[in-house]
């Protein structure tokens, strides 16, 4: 893992703050000053910041946050826009978000203090369920693309996105709740987390996404958690997470 990422994951410092500390010579690895943020931290390496050891914990904590619209999923924004860490209690400042929800999206966001857990969940094909309201109707062509997959362009992507075209896999499931020429509502389940995937999908067919809310991620559901509030994983969710991590470990063995 990159040194700057290692520090941001295991301390309250952001990635940018970690970069600054590294450049200033305030970070040591195995007793030696390292000034390269891309230094690859290996198992067994001892990292210290300002003379204090960075401790890795074998235990982990996971929370669910019902993200409101108008917050970025990042530690700091150069433009000064509000981030989730402005709203979250300070004790979660070092927690890592599992995937992203863009500025205009809302709903379930899992955060954890374990890079291992975050990476495993982000890189999985666990179903992510969303409810969307779009402008316009849902056509047979759109349904065919949901069932078969489709290659989409950059419409609906973030302005800094460098991928002009991406191939989207078939949706795992979808349910059309309302279909009308003015506005339509649909619930979808997808198994990947590409950047602004659903906005790009509907933009490909000339449809604007007006509302986008994530309802669940794998076995973790939003349920009745109020907007802007957090909760810890319950016993069942931790049990299923443990089973998931064990299966991932066995599959890689």
C-alpha positions as CSV (number, residue, x, y, z in Angstrom):
1,X,0.0,0.0,0.0
2,X,1.2,3.5,-0.8
3,X,2.7,5.3,2.2
4,X,0.3,8.3,1.9
5,X,-2.7,5.9,1.7
6,X,-1.4,3.9,4.6
7,X,-1.2,7.0,6.8
8,X,-4.6,8.3,5.8
9,X,-6.2,4.9,6.4
10,X,-4.7,4.3,9.9
11,X,-4.7,7.9,11.3
12,X,-6.9,11.0,11.3
13,X,-4.8,12.7,8.6
14,X,-6.2,13.1,5.1
15,X,-4.3,12.0,2.0
16,X,-3.2,15.5,1.3
17,X,-2.1,16.0,4.9
18,X,-0.1,12.8,4.7
19,X,1.6,14.0,1.5
20,X,2.6,17.2,3.3
21,X,4.0,15.4,6.3
22,X,6.0,13.0,4.1
23,X,7.4,15.9,2.0
24,X,8.4,17.7,5.2
25,X,10.4,14.7,6.4
26,X,8.1,14.0,9.3
27,X,7.5,10.4,8.4
28,X,9.8,7.5,9.1
29,X,9.6,3.9,7.9
30,X,11.7,1.4,10.0
31,X,13.5,4.4,11.6
32,X,14.4,6.1,8.3
33,X,12.9,9.3,6.9
34,X,10.9,8.6,3.7
35,X,9.9,11.5,1.5
36,X,8.2,9.6,-1.3
37,X,4.4,9.3,-0.9
38,X,4.3,6.4,-3.3
39,X,6.7,4.3,-1.1
40,X,5.2,0.8,-0.9
41,X,4.5,-0.1,2.7
42,X,5.1,-3.8,3.3
43,X,3.8,-6.2,5.9
44,X,6.1,-5.8,9.0
45,X,7.1,-2.2,8.2
46,X,7.0,0.2,11.1
47,X,5.7,3.6,10.2
48,X,5.9,6.7,12.5
49,X,4.5,10.2,12.0
50,X,6.0,13.0,14.0
51,X,7.7,10.4,16.1
52,X,4.5,8.5,16.9
53,X,4.0,4.9,15.7
54,X,1.1,4.4,13.3
55,X,-0.8,1.4,14.8
56,X,-2.6,-1.1,12.6
57,X,-5.5,-2.8,14.3
58,X,-6.7,-6.4,13.6
59,X,-10.2,-5.4,14.7
60,X,-12.5,-3.4,12.6
61,X,-15.6,-1.3,13.0
62,X,-18.2,-0.7,10.3
63,X,-20.9,2.0,10.2
64,X,-23.8,2.9,7.9
65,X,-24.3,6.6,7.0
66,X,-27.5,7.9,5.3
67,X,-25.7,10.4,3.2
68,X,-27.8,13.5,2.3
69,X,-27.6,15.3,-1.0
70,X,-25.0,18.1,-1.2
71,X,-22.1,16.3,0.4
72,X,-18.9,15.0,-1.3
73,X,-17.5,11.6,-0.4
74,X,-14.0,12.8,0.2
75,X,-12.0,14.1,3.2
76,X,-11.3,17.6,1.8
77,X,-12.5,19.5,-1.3
78,X,-10.3,22.2,-2.9
79,X,-13.4,24.2,-3.8
80,X,-14.5,24.2,-0.1
81,X,-17.7,22.2,-0.7
82,X,-19.2,20.3,2.1
83,X,-17.9,16.7,2.6
84,X,-19.3,13.8,4.6
85,X,-16.6,14.4,7.2
86,X,-18.0,17.8,8.0
87,X,-21.2,16.0,9.1
88,X,-19.9,12.8,10.6
89,X,-18.8,12.7,14.3
90,X,-15.1,13.3,14.7
91,X,-14.5,9.8,15.9
92,X,-15.2,8.6,12.3
93,X,-12.7,11.1,10.7
94,X,-10.3,8.2,9.8
95,X,-13.0,5.9,8.5
96,X,-12.9,4.8,4.8
97,X,-15.9,5.0,2.6
98,X,-16.9,1.9,0.7
99,X,-17.4,3.2,-2.8
100,X,-18.8,6.6,-3.6
101,X,-22.1,8.5,-3.9
102,X,-21.8,11.7,-6.0
103,X,-22.6,15.2,-4.7
104,X,-26.3,15.0,-5.9
105,X,-26.9,11.4,-4.7
106,X,-28.0,10.2,-1.3
107,X,-28.5,7.1,0.7
108,X,-26.6,4.2,2.2
109,X,-22.8,4.6,2.5
110,X,-20.8,2.1,4.4
111,X,-17.6,3.3,6.2
112,X,-15.0,1.3,8.0
113,X,-11.7,1.8,9.8
114,X,-10.2,-1.2,8.0
115,X,-8.6,-0.8,4.6
116,X,-8.8,-4.6,4.1
117,X,-12.6,-4.6,4.6
118,X,-13.1,-1.5,2.5
119,X,-11.1,-2.9,-0.4
120,X,-12.9,-6.3,-0.2
121,X,-16.3,-4.7,-0.3
122,X,-15.5,-2.2,-3.0
123,X,-14.0,-4.8,-5.3
124,X,-16.8,-7.3,-4.9
125,X,-19.8,-8.0,-7.1
126,X,-22.2,-7.6,-4.2
127,X,-25.6,-6.2,-5.3
128,X,-26.0,-2.4,-4.9
129,X,-29.7,-1.5,-4.9
130,X,-30.8,2.0,-6.0
131,X,-34.1,3.9,-6.4
132,X,-34.1,6.5,-9.2
133,X,-36.4,9.1,-10.6
134,X,-35.7,10.0,-14.2
135,X,-37.1,12.6,-16.5
136,X,-39.0,10.9,-19.3
137,X,-40.1,7.3,-19.9
138,X,-38.3,4.0,-19.8
139,X,-38.2,2.5,-23.3
140,X,-37.9,-1.1,-24.5
141,X,-34.4,-0.2,-25.7
142,X,-33.4,0.9,-22.2
143,X,-34.8,-2.4,-20.8
144,X,-32.8,-4.4,-23.3
145,X,-29.7,-2.6,-22.3
146,X,-30.4,-3.3,-18.6
147,X,-30.8,-7.0,-19.5
148,X,-27.8,-7.3,-21.9
149,X,-25.4,-4.6,-20.9
150,X,-24.3,-1.6,-23.0
151,X,-21.3,0.6,-23.9
152,X,-21.9,4.2,-22.9
153,X,-20.1,7.4,-23.6
154,X,-19.1,10.3,-21.3
155,X,-22.6,11.8,-21.0
156,X,-23.5,12.0,-17.4
157,X,-19.9,11.4,-16.2
158,X,-18.0,13.7,-13.9
159,X,-16.3,16.6,-15.7
160,X,-12.9,15.3,-14.8
161,X,-13.6,11.8,-16.1
162,X,-11.0,10.5,-18.5
163,X,-12.9,7.4,-19.7
164,X,-14.8,8.4,-22.9
165,X,-16.5,5.0,-23.2
166,X,-17.1,2.2,-20.6
167,X,-18.8,-1.1,-20.9
168,X,-21.6,-1.6,-18.4
169,X,-22.6,-5.1,-17.3
170,X,-26.3,-6.2,-17.3
171,X,-28.2,-5.1,-14.3
172,X,-28.7,-7.9,-11.7
173,X,-32.4,-6.9,-11.5
174,X,-34.7,-4.0,-12.0
175,X,-38.3,-3.0,-11.2
176,X,-40.2,-0.3,-12.9
177,X,-42.3,1.4,-10.3
178,X,-43.8,4.2,-12.6
179,X,-43.4,4.7,-16.3
180,X,-44.7,7.9,-17.9
181,X,-43.6,10.4,-20.6
182,X,-42.9,13.1,-17.9
183,X,-41.2,11.2,-15.0
184,X,-40.4,7.6,-14.3
185,X,-39.4,5.8,-11.1
186,X,-37.3,2.6,-11.1
187,X,-35.5,0.4,-8.6
188,X,-32.3,-1.3,-9.9
189,X,-29.6,-3.7,-8.6
190,X,-26.1,-3.6,-10.1
191,X,-23.1,-5.6,-9.2
192,X,-20.3,-3.1,-9.9
193,X,-19.4,0.3,-8.7
194,X,-18.1,2.3,-11.8
195,X,-18.1,6.1,-11.4
196,X,-21.6,7.6,-12.0
197,X,-22.6,4.3,-13.7
198,X,-26.3,4.8,-13.5
199,X,-26.2,8.5,-14.5
200,X,-24.2,7.5,-17.5
201,X,-26.5,4.7,-18.4
202,X,-29.6,6.9,-18.5
203,X,-27.8,9.8,-20.1
204,X,-26.9,7.4,-22.9
205,X,-30.6,7.2,-23.7
206,X,-31.2,11.0,-23.2
207,X,-32.6,10.7,-19.7
208,X,-31.6,13.0,-16.8
209,X,-31.5,11.3,-13.4
210,X,-33.4,13.7,-11.0
211,X,-33.1,11.6,-7.8
212,X,-30.8,8.8,-7.0
213,X,-30.8,7.0,-3.6
214,X,-28.8,3.9,-2.6
215,X,-31.0,1.6,-0.5
216,X,-28.7,-1.3,0.2
217,X,-25.2,-2.8,-0.4
218,X,-25.0,-6.5,-0.2
219,X,-26.7,-7.6,3.0
220,X,-26.6,-4.1,4.5
221,X,-29.8,-2.1,4.1
222,X,-30.7,1.5,4.9
223,X,-34.1,0.7,6.4
224,X,-35.4,3.5,8.6
225,X,-32.1,5.3,9.3
226,X,-32.9,9.0,9.1
227,X,-31.0,11.2,6.6
228,X,-27.7,12.5,8.0
229,X,-27.6,9.8,10.7
230,X,-25.2,6.9,11.4
231,X,-25.5,3.5,13.0
232,X,-23.1,0.6,13.7
233,X,-23.4,-2.7,11.9
234,X,-25.6,-5.0,13.9
235,X,-24.6,-8.6,14.9
236,X,-26.1,-10.2,11.9
237,X,-24.3,-7.8,9.5
238,X,-20.9,-8.4,11.2
239,X,-21.5,-12.2,11.0
240,X,-22.3,-12.0,7.3
241,X,-19.3,-9.7,6.8
242,X,-17.0,-12.2,8.5
243,X,-18.3,-15.0,6.3
244,X,-17.9,-12.8,3.2
245,X,-14.2,-12.0,4.1
246,X,-13.5,-15.7,4.8
247,X,-15.0,-16.7,1.5
248,X,-12.9,-14.0,-0.3
249,X,-9.8,-15.3,1.4
250,X,-10.6,-19.0,0.5
251,X,-11.2,-18.0,-3.1
252,X,-7.8,-16.4,-3.4
253,X,-6.0,-19.3,-1.7
